[in-house]
């Protein structure tokens, strides 16, 4: 699963040719959640509250880049790194 960003111990990933809806995976300390890109709602898994809030903050800043990477992944193209939350 290709990584698109890492920050504060959080890893953000996307699978190639993954199922709809457009989403990304966020992992932290053995926990994982799947976030829908358009709404930023979690539709599978769970992260600790503070980590979830950081993921939402980051994703809101980079939603267009996430959608671009989603399209790239669906097409089997190399993903582009996205800046971490600073």
C-alpha positions as CSV (number, residue, x, y, z in Angstrom):
1,X,0.0,0.0,0.0
2,X,1.7,3.2,-1.1
3,X,2.2,5.9,1.5
4,X,1.4,9.5,0.6
5,X,2.3,11.2,3.9
6,X,3.7,10.7,7.4
7,X,3.4,13.1,10.3
8,X,3.4,12.9,14.1
9,X,3.4,9.1,14.0
10,X,0.5,9.0,11.6
11,X,0.8,7.2,8.2
12,X,-1.5,8.0,5.3
13,X,-1.9,5.4,2.6
14,X,-3.9,4.6,-0.5
15,X,-4.3,1.2,-2.3
16,X,-4.0,0.9,-6.1
17,X,-7.3,0.2,-7.8
18,X,-9.2,0.3,-4.4
19,X,-12.9,0.2,-4.0
20,X,-15.3,3.2,-4.0
21,X,-15.9,5.7,-2.4
22,X,-12.7,7.7,-2.9
23,X,-10.9,7.3,0.4
24,X,-7.6,7.0,2.2
25,X,-6.3,4.9,5.1
26,X,-4.8,6.5,8.2
27,X,-2.7,4.4,10.6
28,X,-1.4,5.2,14.1
29,X,-0.1,2.9,16.7
30,X,-1.7,-0.2,15.3
31,X,-5.1,1.4,14.8
32,X,-6.5,2.2,11.3
33,X,-9.4,4.2,10.0
34,X,-10.7,4.8,6.4
35,X,-11.7,8.3,5.6
36,X,-13.9,9.3,2.7
37,X,-12.1,12.1,0.9
38,X,-15.1,14.2,0.0
39,X,-16.8,14.2,3.4
40,X,-13.8,13.3,5.6
41,X,-16.2,10.9,7.5
42,X,-14.7,7.7,8.9
43,X,-16.6,4.8,7.4
44,X,-14.4,2.0,8.8
45,X,-12.1,1.6,11.8
46,X,-11.2,4.1,14.5
47,X,-8.3,6.2,15.7
48,X,-7.8,7.9,19.1
49,X,-9.7,11.2,19.3
50,X,-6.6,13.5,19.1
51,X,-5.2,11.6,16.2
52,X,-8.5,11.6,14.4
53,X,-8.6,15.4,14.8
54,X,-5.1,15.8,13.3
55,X,-6.0,13.6,10.4
56,X,-9.1,15.7,9.7
57,X,-7.1,18.9,9.9
58,X,-4.5,17.6,7.5
59,X,-7.0,16.1,5.1
60,X,-9.0,19.3,4.9
61,X,-5.9,21.2,3.9
62,X,-5.0,18.6,1.2
63,X,-8.4,17.3,-0.1
64,X,-7.6,18.2,-3.7
65,X,-4.3,16.5,-3.6
66,X,-5.9,13.4,-2.0
67,X,-8.5,13.3,-4.9
68,X,-5.7,13.7,-7.4
69,X,-3.8,10.8,-5.8
70,X,-7.0,8.7,-5.7
71,X,-7.4,9.1,-9.5
72,X,-3.7,8.3,-10.0
73,X,-4.1,5.1,-7.8
74,X,-7.2,4.0,-9.7
75,X,-5.2,4.4,-12.9
76,X,-2.2,2.5,-11.6
77,X,0.0,5.6,-11.7
78,X,2.7,6.5,-9.1
79,X,1.3,8.6,-6.2
80,X,2.5,12.0,-5.3
81,X,3.7,12.7,-1.8
82,X,1.6,15.2,0.2
83,X,3.1,17.6,2.7
84,X,2.8,16.6,6.3
85,X,0.9,18.5,9.0
86,X,3.3,20.9,10.6
